[in-house]
Amino acid sequence: MKKIFLFGMALGLVLILAKPIKAQDHGFGLGLILGEPTGLSAKLWTSRINAFDFGLGVGVGGDRIKYKGYYNDGNRVHFHMDYLWHSFNAISSSERFPLYYGLGARFNSGGGYEESIGIRGVFGIAWFPHATPIDIFVELVPVLQITSSTGLGIDAGLGIRYFF
């Protein structure tokens, strides 16, 4: 009877803790991003190649290339949302390394960016490790600041997300 009970407990744990073999290219993922901004990162797939990307965090460094307004190097709240296209065939490998690109917008407040809005152009690469529900990514994002003062900047980040 004890062996049956232990077998049942083990089987129950396996069923409860079982995750899909790979889920990085569909569904919803949530994780962390380090860089500009540093905070939360989320991704919601809308098709096999398209997804929405969201970021909410704190900007701690300067990203301005050319800026005529006041910028005091202080912390600021950063939110962005992008629409992405993925190219799964761009890199030939036994691992999955999709290149991605897209367009989006960001909102910053604080640190001299009082309620500023910018247009983002996203370029990145992700790694979808085999048999895991995570993706690891690095991206470079040129930004055209359109309010309150115009200017160019660059956001960049390294992140990881877990897909549910």
C-alpha positions as CSV (number, residue, x, y, z in Angstrom):
1,M,0.0,0.0,0.0
2,K,2.9,2.4,0.8
3,K,4.5,1.8,-2.6
4,I,1.2,2.6,-4.4
5,F,0.8,5.8,-2.3
6,L,4.4,6.9,-3.1
7,F,3.8,6.1,-6.8
8,G,0.6,8.1,-6.8
9,M,2.3,11.1,-5.1
10,A,5.2,11.0,-7.6
11,L,2.8,10.8,-10.6
12,G,0.7,13.6,-9.2
13,L,3.7,15.9,-8.9
14,V,4.9,15.1,-12.4
15,L,1.4,15.9,-13.8
16,I,1.2,19.2,-11.8
17,L,4.7,20.4,-12.6
18,A,4.8,19.3,-16.2
19,K,5.3,22.1,-18.7
20,P,5.2,22.1,-22.5
21,I,8.4,21.1,-24.2
22,K,8.7,24.4,-26.0
23,A,6.4,27.4,-25.8
24,Q,8.6,30.3,-26.8
25,D,6.9,31.0,-30.2
26,H,3.3,31.2,-29.0
27,G,1.4,32.3,-25.9
28,F,2.5,34.8,-23.3
29,G,5.9,35.3,-21.7
30,L,6.9,37.4,-18.8
31,G,10.4,38.1,-17.5
32,L,13.2,40.7,-16.9
33,I,15.2,43.1,-19.0
34,L,18.4,44.8,-18.1
35,G,19.6,47.9,-19.8
36,E,17.5,50.8,-21.0
37,P,15.0,50.1,-19.4
38,T,15.7,47.8,-16.5
39,G,12.5,46.1,-15.3
40,L,9.8,43.8,-16.6
41,S,9.5,42.5,-20.1
42,A,6.5,40.7,-21.6
43,K,5.7,39.2,-25.0
44,L,2.4,38.2,-26.5
45,W,2.4,36.2,-29.7
46,T,-0.3,37.0,-32.3
47,S,0.8,34.6,-35.0
48,R,3.7,32.3,-35.9
49,I,5.9,35.3,-36.8
50,N,4.3,38.3,-35.1
51,A,4.2,39.4,-31.4
52,F,3.6,42.4,-29.2
53,D,6.5,43.3,-26.9
54,F,6.0,45.3,-23.7
55,G,8.5,46.8,-21.2
56,L,8.0,48.6,-17.9
57,G,10.9,49.7,-15.9
58,V,13.3,52.3,-14.7
59,G,15.7,54.1,-17.0
60,V,18.9,54.8,-15.1
61,G,21.3,56.0,-17.8
62,G,21.2,58.5,-20.6
63,D,20.2,57.4,-24.0
64,R,20.4,60.7,-25.8
65,I,22.5,61.1,-28.9
66,K,21.2,64.6,-29.7
67,Y,19.0,66.5,-27.2
68,K,18.3,70.2,-26.8
69,G,16.2,70.0,-23.7
70,Y,17.0,69.6,-20.0
71,Y,18.2,66.2,-19.0
72,N,19.4,65.7,-15.4
73,D,20.7,62.1,-15.5
74,G,18.1,61.0,-12.9
75,N,16.0,57.9,-12.8
76,R,12.8,57.8,-14.9
77,V,9.8,55.5,-15.5
78,H,9.9,53.9,-18.9
79,F,7.1,52.1,-20.7
80,H,7.3,50.8,-24.3
81,M,5.1,48.7,-26.6
82,D,6.4,47.3,-29.9
83,Y,5.0,45.2,-32.8
84,L,7.5,42.6,-33.9
85,W,8.2,40.4,-36.9
86,H,10.4,37.3,-36.5
87,S,12.7,35.6,-39.1
88,F,13.2,32.0,-38.0
89,N,15.2,31.1,-41.1
90,A,17.8,33.9,-41.0
91,I,20.4,31.9,-39.0
92,S,20.9,28.2,-39.8
93,S,21.7,26.3,-36.6
94,S,20.6,23.3,-34.6
95,E,19.4,25.9,-32.0
96,R,16.6,28.4,-32.7
97,F,17.9,32.0,-33.1
98,P,15.2,34.1,-34.7
99,L,16.1,37.6,-35.7
100,Y,13.4,40.1,-35.1
101,Y,12.5,43.7,-36.0
102,G,9.6,46.0,-35.4
103,L,8.1,49.4,-34.6
104,G,6.7,50.8,-31.4
105,A,6.4,53.7,-29.0
106,R,7.8,54.6,-25.6
107,F,6.8,56.8,-22.8
108,N,9.3,58.2,-20.3
109,S,8.6,60.4,-17.3
110,G,11.2,61.8,-14.8
111,G,14.8,62.6,-15.0
112,G,14.3,65.5,-17.4
113,Y,12.0,63.4,-19.7
114,E,8.8,64.8,-18.3
115,E,6.0,62.9,-20.2
116,S,8.0,62.4,-23.3
117,I,6.9,60.1,-26.2
118,G,9.2,58.5,-28.7
119,I,9.0,56.2,-31.8
120,R,11.1,53.1,-31.5
121,G,12.6,50.9,-34.2
122,V,13.5,47.5,-32.8
123,F,16.3,45.1,-33.9
124,G,17.2,42.0,-32.0
125,I,18.0,38.4,-31.8
126,A,16.5,35.8,-29.5
127,W,17.6,32.3,-28.4
128,F,14.9,29.6,-27.8
129,P,16.8,26.9,-25.9
130,H,15.5,23.4,-26.6
131,A,13.0,21.8,-24.3
132,T,12.5,24.9,-22.1
133,P,9.7,27.5,-21.9
134,I,12.1,30.5,-21.9
135,D,13.6,32.9,-24.4
136,I,16.8,34.9,-24.0
137,F,17.1,38.1,-26.1
138,V,19.3,41.1,-26.8
139,E,18.0,44.1,-28.7
140,L,19.1,47.5,-30.0
141,V,16.5,50.2,-30.3
142,P,17.0,53.6,-32.0
143,V,14.4,56.1,-30.7
144,L,13.1,59.3,-32.3
145,Q,11.9,61.5,-29.4
146,I,8.9,63.5,-30.6
147,T,7.7,65.3,-27.4
148,S,8.5,67.4,-25.4
149,S,11.7,68.1,-27.2
150,T,12.9,66.3,-30.3
151,G,16.1,64.2,-30.3
152,L,17.6,60.9,-31.1
153,G,18.5,58.2,-28.6
154,I,19.2,54.5,-28.3
155,D,17.6,52.0,-26.0
156,A,19.3,48.6,-25.6
157,G,18.5,45.6,-23.4
158,L,19.4,42.0,-22.5
159,G,16.5,39.9,-21.2
160,I,14.9,36.6,-20.4
161,R,11.2,35.6,-20.4
162,Y,9.3,32.6,-19.2
163,F,6.4,31.4,-21.3
164,F,3.2,30.2,-19.7
